Amino acid sequence: MSYPIPSDEKARLEALYELKLLDTPSEPVFDRITRLAARLLSVPGVTITLIDAKRQWFKSRVGLDVLETPRDIAFCAYPVAESAPLVVEDACLDSRFAQNPLVAKPNGVRFYAGIPLKTTKGLVLGTLCTIDTKPRKLSKSDFSTLQDLADIVTEEIQLRERLNREKKQKEASQEALIKLHHSLEQQIEQRTHELKLVIETAYDAYVSVDANDCVLDWNLAATTMFGWSREQALGKPISQLILPDGLPCEAEKGPVTHLAHRSDGSRLPVEIRFKSLSFHSRQWRSLFIHDISERQQLERLRDQQAREDVLTKLANRRALDERLPDAMARVRRSQKPLAVLFMDLDSFKQVNDNYGHAVGDELLREIAKRLTASARETDFVVRWAGDEFVLLLEGVALDAIKPIAQKLIHTIEQPLLIGKAVLTVSTSIGVAVYTPGADETAQELLKRADVAMYEAKRAGKAQVCIS
């Protein structure tokens, strides 16, 4: 079968290969998007697809048992070529896909919706797509949800682009400076002017110090980075300017992360490396200092996103997996019990069916706010999945657990006005109590709370069951 090829195919493939995402292991940052899309849009299949030269490869997938397929049968080849979303309500009625083997096979693809994933330069690397074995229509609300999720994937891709670009700039800058300093050892007198020019225009701060660590040279980037002019810095000990504890000795072997001081008293995270040099009995050290504040900020943001639920901004399941074992360890030290409350909203599906997923999403955000407002500072609120939430209560008295759970039920039952709709939902709560000396893993404790929640539902909903 034939397939469309973008006019910028060569540049697109170069960007794809430079990103180094193809044929890599699964990652939580992508997998949580496909799982969330499958739940929010109620589709059996979701993929984050990258279009290679001859194939489509799935970085993340839900509902598919293959890692790749040929490009000539890929629905995703079309939104990549056209750089625009594609929605196919019934593939059997679309001349482009009616004879496609993915459609013709039993229980084949009938519905498809794909959103392009673009680089910072607008090159389309692939799609976030949903598929179904039955024809269906995509509502405006569902399309908006799919677009929002695709934007999150795009932001992650573009974040990695920026990190790769920064790394290359840093390596290129350091390589150029080190090469010049090797030449300096052999012909320092002849190359002084050229070296000064390169140092002054370098991206990183360059500082040269003598055997007593007093400043011999200070470039423009150092002035921009730390606030002292060249005239102010020359002759001053470096400990008086930016490194109160002196040079970190290990920085001669490789880059060392450090907190440097600015002239205004603020601190700046930097990466330092230096080289000791000597010429005609004269000894000095050349420092290369790189500002890593933006990189650390990007890393913190990515780490936060990996542990935060996209919709409600609560902690997600990964965050709970990290927090719960620590909470159980504190129980063993403090000898105070821990309660795990597993909550599932009653009749939430009816809200989605009657008012749409956008209203359902707003309801989930409101529930998250109410749970957060009701929790103590030491409690931990988590969106587990869909309309399920988990609350960790540390150091709580056993006889206070049920009243707390019943108060939560009452809080959630309060009516919520969204647009012209007045919504009322309840919740069923299962409680598992972990006491000092209990022989139980974190997963077993969560499972016990989950089972108790289903017991509460069977007891008539809006109930509390403690196991």
ZANULO-678684 format. One line per 5 residues: number of its first residue (from 1); their letters; for each residue z, x, y of C-alpha. Coordinates in steps of 0.001 Angstrom, whole numbers, m for minus. Example, Ala and Ser with C-alpha at 12.3 -4.5 7.8 and 13.67 -1.06 7.14 Angstrom:
BEGIN
1> AS> 7800,12300,m4500 ~ 7140,13670,m1060
//
This chain:
BEGIN
1> MSYPI> 0,0,0 ~ m587,1108,3580 ~ 2026,1261,6319 ~ 1991,1803,10101 ~ 2672,5296,11444
6> PSDEK> 4249,5789,14915 ~ 2231,7688,17504 ~ 5161,10132,17895 ~ 5535,10692,14118 ~ 5678,14500,14330
11> ARLEA> 8410,14525,16988 ~ 10249,11732,15170 ~ 10352,13667,11883 ~ 11440,16863,13668 ~ 14353,14979,15247
16> LYELK> 15264,13425,11884 ~ 15336,16783,10077 ~ 17256,18473,12886 ~ 19994,15825,12591 ~ 20555,16852,8924
21> LLDTP> 21541,13370,7723 ~ 18977,13043,4922 ~ 20318,13430,1359 ~ 23932,13752,2502 ~ 26995,12075,916
26> SEPVF> 28218,8698,2114 ~ 30481,8663,5190 ~ 33111,6076,6230 ~ 31728,5902,9771 ~ 28464,4446,8390
31> DRITR> 29804,2619,5331 ~ 32164,471,7357 ~ 29195,m775,9442 ~ 27204,m1920,6397 ~ 30255,m3615,4904
36> LAARL> 31025,m5330,8187 ~ 27415,m6480,8579 ~ 27409,m7942,5059 ~ 30582,m9890,5793 ~ 29732,m11070,9294
41> LSVPG> 26164,m12128,8469 ~ 26890,m13325,4898 ~ 23966,m11414,3390 ~ 23880,m9742,m31 ~ 22129,m6594,1136
46> VTITL> 22622,m4244,4110 ~ 21350,m695,4584 ~ 21327,2065,7142 ~ 17837,3400,6441 ~ 16208,6674,7504
51> IDAKR> 12399,6845,7300 ~ 11240,10214,5948 ~ 7604,11352,5724 ~ 6962,9644,2358 ~ 10088,7606,1647
56> QWFKS> 12867,5482,3023 ~ 16339,6858,2208 ~ 19573,4885,2502 ~ 22414,6697,4266 ~ 24644,3683,3552
61> RVGLD> 23986,597,1476 ~ 25590,m2627,300 ~ 24070,m4640,m2533 ~ 21424,m2043,m3554 ~ 21563,233,m6571
66> VLETP> 18896,2719,m5430 ~ 19103,5557,m2910 ~ 15468,5508,m1782 ~ 12056,3841,m2184 ~ 8509,4908,m1259
71> RDIAF> 7661,4484,2408 ~ 4515,2496,1666 ~ 6568,m483,427 ~ 9309,m187,3062 ~ 9816,m3159,5375
76> CAYPV> 11636,m711,7693 ~ 8388,1208,8308 ~ 7314,m1589,10682 ~ 10259,m1661,13143 ~ 10172,2166,13109
81> AESAP> 6463,2201,13997 ~ 6772,m564,16598 ~ 10130,601,18015 ~ 11274,m3027,18063 ~ 13392,m5362,15896
86> LVVED> 11650,m7115,13002 ~ 12740,m10435,11494 ~ 10919,m11852,8438 ~ 12236,m15296,7528 ~ 10136,m15652,4354
91> ACLDS> 8290,m12575,3105 ~ 6138,m14696,779 ~ 4557,m16298,3838 ~ 3945,m13009,5665 ~ 587,m11373,4886
96> RFAQN> 2079,m7909,5426 ~ 4623,m8315,2651 ~ 3530,m11135,327 ~ 2064,m8665,m2210 ~ 4816,m6072,m1757
101> PLVAK> 6440,m5140,m5123 ~ 9862,m5613,m3543 ~ 8871,m9223,m2840 ~ 6851,m9969,m5973 ~ 9567,m9000,m8458
106> PNGVR> 12059,m11623,m9749 ~ 14791,m12242,m7162 ~ 12781,m10131,m4756 ~ 13172,m9788,m1016 ~ 12529,m12980,936
111> FYAGI> 14433,m12428,4177 ~ 14561,m9225,6200 ~ 15956,m8305,9618 ~ 15885,m4728,10898 ~ 17014,m3113,14191
116> PLKTT> 15646,340,15143 ~ 18056,3306,15381 ~ 16981,5616,18210 ~ 17730,9133,19387 ~ 18648,9949,22973
121> KGLVL> 14906,10494,23583 ~ 13980,7094,22159 ~ 12591,8386,18858 ~ 13175,5866,16051 ~ 14740,7514,12982
126> GTLCT> 15340,4374,10923 ~ 16978,962,10999 ~ 20091,m1045,10353 ~ 18679,m3850,8205 ~ 19836,m6903,6270
131> IDTKP> 18047,m8478,3302 ~ 18376,m11628,1241 ~ 16695,m12958,m1897 ~ 16340,m16338,m235 ~ 14390,m17333,2886
136> RKLSK> 16622,m17858,5916 ~ 16636,m18023,9684 ~ 18519,m15582,11891 ~ 20478,m17329,14646 ~ 20800,m15839,18129
141> SDFST> 24458,m15157,17405 ~ 23697,m13348,14128 ~ 20927,m11345,15808 ~ 23358,m10325,18562 ~ 25912,m9271,15931
146> LQDLA> 23293,m7190,14097 ~ 22193,m5576,17371 ~ 25806,m4717,18284 ~ 26357,m3050,14906 ~ 23056,m1162,15233
151> DIVTE> 24207,60,18670 ~ 27343,1514,17062 ~ 25221,3381,14472 ~ 22923,4583,17270 ~ 25915,5869,19258
156> EIQLR> 27112,7849,16221 ~ 23635,9369,15740 ~ 23395,10280,19412 ~ 26915,11744,19339 ~ 25818,14078,16540
161> ERLNR> 22729,14990,18540 ~ 24892,16057,21468 ~ 27246,18081,19263 ~ 24284,19870,17638 ~ 22785,20573,21043
166> EKKQK> 26072,21969,22383 ~ 26445,24177,19327 ~ 22938,25604,19777 ~ 23504,26213,23482 ~ 26765,27983,22742
171> EASQE> 25263,30162,20000 ~ 22247,31024,22144 ~ 24448,31933,25108 ~ 26801,34104,23054 ~ 23945,35783,21197
176> ALIKL> 22243,36703,24459 ~ 25432,38067,26002 ~ 26427,40113,22938 ~ 22925,41551,22681 ~ 23102,42636,26305
181> HHSLE> 26491,44266,25783 ~ 25223,46299,22834 ~ 22524,47584,25127 ~ 25181,48228,27774 ~ 26929,50748,25501
186> QQIEQ> 23766,52922,25436 ~ 22435,52517,28949 ~ 25182,51080,31095 ~ 24051,52754,34313 ~ 20386,51698,34033
191> RTHEL> 21096,48070,33040 ~ 23955,47182,35417 ~ 21867,45026,37737 ~ 20149,43146,34917 ~ 23457,42533,33131
196> KLVIE> 25088,41226,36300 ~ 22254,38768,36818 ~ 22502,37378,33299 ~ 26306,37159,33424 ~ 26279,35337,36743
201> TAYDA> 23900,32664,35408 ~ 25572,32348,31992 ~ 26720,28924,30786 ~ 30067,30361,29605 ~ 32689,32136,31669
206> YVSVD> 32478,35913,31457 ~ 35519,38033,32325 ~ 35823,41800,31945 ~ 39263,43459,31903 ~ 40418,47077,31826
211> ANDCV> 42866,48702,29416 ~ 45761,47036,31293 ~ 44073,43606,31116 ~ 43350,43550,34853 ~ 40109,41841,35888
216> LDWNL> 37083,44072,36450 ~ 34423,41385,36539 ~ 34416,37610,36975 ~ 31233,35522,36935 ~ 30287,32275,38675
221> AATTM> 30980,30198,35561 ~ 34544,31590,35489 ~ 35008,30516,39108 ~ 33695,27030,38310 ~ 35822,26768,35187
226> FGWSR> 39163,28098,36495 ~ 39040,27690,40288 ~ 39653,31294,41373 ~ 36889,33036,43300 ~ 35634,36435,42209
231> EQALG> 37436,38061,45163 ~ 40723,36377,44224 ~ 40437,37380,40557 ~ 39383,41044,40797 ~ 42248,43436,40084
236> KPISQ> 44657,40690,38997 ~ 46201,40702,35490 ~ 44531,38062,33350 ~ 47999,36775,32400 ~ 48533,35890,36063
241> LILPD> 45258,33941,36225 ~ 44348,32067,33047 ~ 46206,33413,29993 ~ 49989,33617,30633 ~ 50637,35027,27145
246> GLPCE> 47838,37586,27411 ~ 44719,37933,25300 ~ 44938,36497,21764 ~ 44253,39566,19606 ~ 42564,37547,16857
251> AEKGP> 39795,36587,19307 ~ 38164,39987,18690 ~ 37366,38940,15111 ~ 35915,35560,16011 ~ 36232,32556,18354
256> VTHLA> 39821,31362,18943 ~ 40793,27994,20397 ~ 43296,28324,23239 ~ 44746,26493,26270 ~ 43832,28320,29470
261> HRSDG> 45356,27705,32930 ~ 43426,26701,36054 ~ 44280,27595,39622 ~ 45585,24053,40242 ~ 48064,24354,37347
266> SRLPV> 46122,22143,34943 ~ 45215,23310,31456 ~ 41785,23567,29903 ~ 40977,23787,26166 ~ 38677,26763,25638
271> EIRFK> 37217,28913,22909 ~ 37727,32645,23503 ~ 36147,35670,21938 ~ 36105,39246,23215 ~ 34701,42645,22383
276> SLSFH> 36351,45987,23056 ~ 33989,48583,24528 ~ 34200,52218,25611 ~ 31859,54516,27535 ~ 32546,58051,28760
281> SRQWR> 36286,57690,27999 ~ 36379,54414,29915 ~ 37655,51428,27967 ~ 37341,47733,28759 ~ 37105,44366,27088
286> SLFIH> 34479,41701,27665 ~ 35619,38078,27288 ~ 33384,35092,26663 ~ 35139,31794,27350 ~ 33628,28426,26437
291> DISER> 34912,25077,27770 ~ 35447,22810,24721 ~ 37060,19834,26502 ~ 33990,17599,26078 ~ 33613,18571,22429
296> QQLER> 37274,17792,21726 ~ 36948,14464,23524 ~ 33918,13538,21410 ~ 35735,14574,18241 ~ 38803,12518,19207
301> LRDQQ> 36581,9510,19951 ~ 34820,9789,16607 ~ 38151,10203,14811 ~ 39534,7136,16607 ~ 36471,5052,15747
306> AREDV> 36832,6023,12087 ~ 40313,4456,12040 ~ 39706,1460,14311 ~ 38283,m1953,13455 ~ 35175,m2506,15562
311> LTKLA> 35743,m6210,16232 ~ 39492,m6493,16879 ~ 40361,m2897,17904 ~ 43221,m3004,15390 ~ 43808,m221,12894
316> NRRAL> 41456,m523,9914 ~ 41844,m61,6177 ~ 41398,3706,6376 ~ 44220,3924,8920 ~ 46425,1815,6633
321> DERLP> 45655,4081,3670 ~ 46995,6988,5753 ~ 49991,5161,7268 ~ 51404,3326,4215 ~ 52335,6391,2077
326> DAMAR> 54121,7882,5107 ~ 56024,4626,5647 ~ 57046,4590,1963 ~ 58286,8182,2301 ~ 60407,7157,5291
331> VRRSQ> 61952,4414,3146 ~ 63046,7018,614 ~ 64613,9118,3397 ~ 66200,6350,5454 ~ 67164,4086,2508
336> KPLAV> 65900,1120,4552 ~ 63352,m1279,2986 ~ 59727,m1738,3981 ~ 57959,m5105,3977 ~ 54191,m5430,3565
341> LFMDL> 52885,m8778,4849 ~ 49401,m9659,3586 ~ 47883,m12507,5654 ~ 44771,m14584,5053 ~ 43647,m17239,7555
346> DSFKQ> 43373,m20746,6106 ~ 40090,m22619,6651 ~ 38518,m19791,8648 ~ 35171,m20354,6919 ~ 35049,m23844,8416
351> VNDNY> 35246,m22338,11910 ~ 32230,m20136,11209 ~ 30337,m23019,9606 ~ 31093,m25510,12396 ~ 30986,m23293,15493
356> GHAVG> 29134,m20126,14498 ~ 30126,m16516,13938 ~ 30502,m15727,17652 ~ 33327,m18272,17911 ~ 34741,m16979,14628
361> DELLR> 34746,m13448,16019 ~ 36548,m14603,19168 ~ 39131,m16347,16995 ~ 39728,m13139,15022 ~ 40190,m11176,18260
366> EIAKR> 42741,m13736,19477 ~ 44632,m13604,16167 ~ 44721,m9818,16472 ~ 46201,m10108,19984 ~ 48847,m12566,18816
371> LTASA> 49867,m10377,15890 ~ 50078,m7318,18143 ~ 52163,m9204,20695 ~ 54527,m10432,17961 ~ 54990,m7015,16339
376> RETDF> 57720,m4550,17176 ~ 56905,m1101,18493 ~ 57593,372,15034 ~ 55423,m2188,13188 ~ 51813,m1532,12198
381> VVRWA> 49113,m4227,12435 ~ 45885,m3831,10451 ~ 42701,m5818,10032 ~ 42152,m5514,6293 ~ 38778,m7268,5973
386> GDEFV> 37133,m10487,7140 ~ 39952,m12871,8034 ~ 42658,m10831,6266 ~ 45364,m8902,8120 ~ 48233,m6666,7021
391> LLLEG> 51532,m6066,8838 ~ 53954,m3261,7932 ~ 57582,m3954,8855 ~ 59731,m818,8599 ~ 63509,m836,8549
396> VALDA> 63718,m4634,8384 ~ 66679,m6487,6893 ~ 65789,m8349,3704 ~ 67104,m11676,4992 ~ 64992,m11350,8168
401> IKPIA> 61627,m11028,6413 ~ 60976,m14695,5692 ~ 61959,m15892,9217 ~ 59637,m13246,10694 ~ 56772,m14400,8437
406> QKLIH> 57374,m18065,9307 ~ 57409,m17185,13003 ~ 54027,m15498,12540 ~ 52659,m18649,10893 ~ 53870,m20688,13853
411> TIEQP> 52329,m18207,16313 ~ 48934,m18285,14606 ~ 48951,m22089,14356 ~ 49029,m22484,18137 ~ 45716,m24082,19297
416> LLIGK> 43056,m21834,20802 ~ 40478,m23026,23358 ~ 37085,m21306,23054 ~ 34487,m22886,25297 ~ 34825,m26616,24664
421> AVLTV> 36174,m26144,21150 ~ 39876,m26404,20407 ~ 40549,m24433,17236 ~ 43606,m24576,15030 ~ 44029,m22372,11980
426> STSIG> 46981,m21417,9853 ~ 47733,m18444,7647 ~ 49135,m17873,4194 ~ 51391,m14836,3889 ~ 52233,m12804,830
431> VAVYT> 55115,m10348,1131 ~ 55850,m7304,m1004 ~ 59128,m5482,m346 ~ 59400,m1773,m1083 ~ 62958,m571,m1549
436> PGADE> 64403,2940,m1975 ~ 63946,4194,m5516 ~ 61055,1869,m6372 ~ 58476,3452,m8684 ~ 55327,2133,m7047
441> TAQEL> 52205,3558,m5390 ~ 50832,2428,m2046 ~ 47907,678,m3734 ~ 50218,m1102,m6160 ~ 52399,m2256,m3261
446> LKRAD> 49375,m3664,m1404 ~ 48131,m5351,m4558 ~ 51504,m7033,m5035 ~ 51403,m8368,m1473 ~ 47825,m9594,m2037
451> VAMYE> 48825,m11454,m5215 ~ 51771,m13032,m3367 ~ 49382,m14202,m631 ~ 47287,m16092,m3189 ~ 50491,m17641,m4538
456> AKRAG> 51233,m18839,m989 ~ 47780,m20413,m759 ~ 48251,m22192,m4069 ~ 51584,m23491,m2785 ~ 49772,m25465,m81
461> KAQVC> 48690,m22899,2561 ~ 50637,m22000,5730 ~ 53290,m20814,3303 ~ 55219,m17597,2683 ~ 55590,m16103,m789
466> IS> 57803,m13040,m1294 ~ 57368,m10981,m4441
//
